[in-house]
Amino acid sequence: MSMQQLRDRMIQYLIITVPLAGLIVSILGICYFMWWSGDHSTAALIYSLIPFGMGVLISIPGWFWKHEAQKHDHRKE
């Protein structure tokens, strides 16, 4: 695997996989708070959405990294 392929795979991981995993954990958190523990408060909803928010925040550098990688690839050609 070349360095460019590794870079592209890491960008894909940051942009797609991390927020998707955060969304899955958030859905599980909502299910836990709403159905199993019976807590219907706003704080429980906010607390269960934190993993998705963190996933989106972690993916922000990947968007910039993708843009810079494309600029670098065009300069190289």
Residue frames as qw, qx, qy, qz and C-alpha x, y, z in Angstrom:
[[0.000, 0.890, 0.455, 0.000, 0.00, 0.00, 0.00],
 [0.422, 0.426, -0.021, 0.800, 1.43, 3.33, -1.01],
 [0.176, -0.245, -0.433, 0.849, 1.50, 6.36, 1.23],
 [0.293, -0.029, -0.228, -0.928, -1.14, 8.05, -0.93],
 [0.576, -0.279, -0.690, -0.338, -3.51, 5.09, -0.54],
 [0.451, -0.312, -0.670, 0.500, -2.88, 5.06, 3.22],
 [0.008, -0.119, -0.165, 0.979, -3.56, 8.80, 3.39],
 [0.439, -0.139, -0.424, -0.780, -6.80, 8.42, 1.44],
 [0.582, -0.317, -0.748, -0.035, -7.93, 5.57, 3.68],
 [0.313, -0.278, -0.540, 0.730, -7.22, 7.63, 6.82],
 [0.189, 0.016, -0.074, -0.979, -9.17, 10.56, 5.38],
 [0.553, -0.238, -0.613, -0.512, -12.09, 8.24, 4.66],
 [0.510, -0.307, -0.731, 0.334, -11.88, 6.90, 8.21],
 [0.140, -0.201, -0.348, 0.905, -11.95, 10.40, 9.69],
 [0.293, 0.019, -0.199, -0.935, -14.74, 11.75, 7.52],
 [0.657, -0.133, -0.506, -0.543, -17.10, 8.75, 7.38],
 [0.653, -0.145, -0.733, 0.126, -16.37, 6.08, 9.97],
 [0.226, -0.039, -0.571, 0.788, -15.83, 8.22, 13.07],
 [0.386, -0.039, 0.105, -0.916, -19.12, 10.21, 12.80],
 [0.709, -0.084, -0.544, -0.440, -21.00, 7.03, 11.85],
 [0.543, -0.107, -0.753, 0.356, -19.68, 5.23, 14.92],
 [0.007, 0.023, 0.421, -0.907, -20.62, 8.26, 17.04],
 [0.552, -0.078, -0.219, -0.800, -24.13, 8.18, 15.59],
 [0.701, -0.126, -0.691, -0.123, -24.51, 4.49, 16.42],
 [0.371, -0.111, -0.673, 0.630, -23.33, 5.06, 20.00],
 [0.218, -0.024, 0.169, -0.961, -25.72, 8.03, 20.30],
 [0.659, -0.137, -0.439, -0.595, -28.66, 5.94, 19.11],
 [0.640, -0.155, -0.727, 0.195, -27.77, 3.26, 21.65],
 [0.168, -0.039, -0.496, 0.851, -27.54, 5.96, 24.34],
 [0.439, -0.100, -0.083, -0.889, -30.95, 7.33, 23.43],
 [0.719, -0.163, -0.611, -0.289, -32.41, 3.81, 23.55],
 [0.488, -0.104, -0.706, 0.503, -30.86, 3.25, 26.96],
 [0.012, 0.045, 0.372, -0.927, -32.08, 6.50, 28.48],
 [0.489, -0.044, -0.181, -0.852, -35.53, 6.58, 26.91],
 [0.787, -0.105, -0.463, -0.394, -36.62, 2.96, 27.12],
 [0.706, -0.062, -0.657, 0.259, -34.53, 1.03, 29.61],
 [0.295, -0.118, -0.539, 0.780, -34.03, 3.59, 32.35],
 [0.059, -0.766, -0.639, -0.048, -37.20, 5.62, 31.61],
 [0.270, -0.573, -0.079, 0.770, -35.36, 8.96, 31.76],
 [0.405, 0.683, 0.498, 0.349, -37.08, 11.35, 29.33],
 [0.216, -0.855, -0.074, 0.466, -35.27, 14.52, 30.43],
 [0.466, 0.876, -0.122, 0.019, -33.51, 16.95, 28.12],
 [0.248, -0.751, 0.611, 0.018, -30.23, 16.29, 29.91],
 [0.737, -0.061, 0.670, 0.064, -30.45, 12.60, 29.02],
 [0.692, 0.674, 0.253, 0.061, -31.03, 13.50, 25.37],
 [0.174, 0.926, -0.332, 0.043, -28.10, 15.92, 25.31],
 [0.489, -0.560, 0.669, 0.011, -25.86, 13.42, 27.11],
 [0.790, 0.153, 0.588, 0.083, -26.71, 10.69, 24.61],
 [0.596, 0.789, 0.121, 0.090, -25.92, 12.98, 21.63],
 [0.280, -0.850, 0.393, 0.212, -22.42, 13.84, 22.87],
 [0.662, -0.175, 0.632, 0.362, -20.72, 10.90, 21.05],
 [0.551, 0.645, 0.449, 0.281, -22.16, 12.02, 17.69],
 [0.038, 0.999, -0.032, 0.006, -21.06, 15.60, 18.33],
 [0.485, -0.658, 0.507, 0.274, -17.57, 14.44, 19.24],
 [0.704, 0.170, 0.601, 0.339, -17.42, 12.31, 16.09],
 [0.399, 0.852, 0.261, 0.215, -18.31, 15.31, 13.95],
 [0.190, -0.948, 0.241, 0.082, -15.73, 17.48, 15.74],
 [0.635, -0.388, 0.586, 0.319, -13.05, 14.85, 15.25],
 [0.665, 0.411, 0.539, 0.313, -13.89, 14.61, 11.53],
 [0.173, 0.966, 0.059, -0.180, -13.38, 18.35, 10.86],
 [0.249, -0.685, 0.555, 0.401, -9.58, 18.03, 10.39],
 [0.573, 0.113, 0.764, 0.274, -10.25, 15.27, 7.86],
 [0.434, 0.822, 0.369, -0.020, -12.19, 17.70, 5.65],
 [0.021, 0.933, -0.289, -0.214, -9.24, 20.11, 5.61],
 [0.490, -0.400, 0.725, 0.274, -6.79, 17.25, 5.15],
 [0.629, 0.423, 0.634, 0.153, -8.75, 16.00, 2.11],
 [0.323, 0.939, 0.103, -0.063, -8.72, 19.46, 0.53],
 [0.172, -0.823, 0.499, 0.210, -4.98, 19.87, 1.10],
 [0.616, -0.131, 0.744, 0.223, -4.27, 16.37, -0.22],
 [0.599, 0.646, 0.461, 0.103, -6.16, 17.13, -3.43],
 [0.154, 0.969, -0.163, -0.103, -4.20, 20.38, -3.88],
 [0.401, -0.607, 0.653, 0.212, -0.95, 18.49, -3.29],
 [0.681, 0.170, 0.690, 0.177, -1.90, 15.79, -5.82],
 [0.499, 0.828, 0.254, 0.038, -2.71, 18.39, -8.49],
 [0.041, -0.915, 0.375, 0.144, 0.62, 20.17, -7.95],
 [0.581, -0.368, 0.702, 0.187, 2.46, 16.87, -8.21],
 [0.724, 0.423, 0.536, 0.094, 0.99, 15.99, -11.65]]
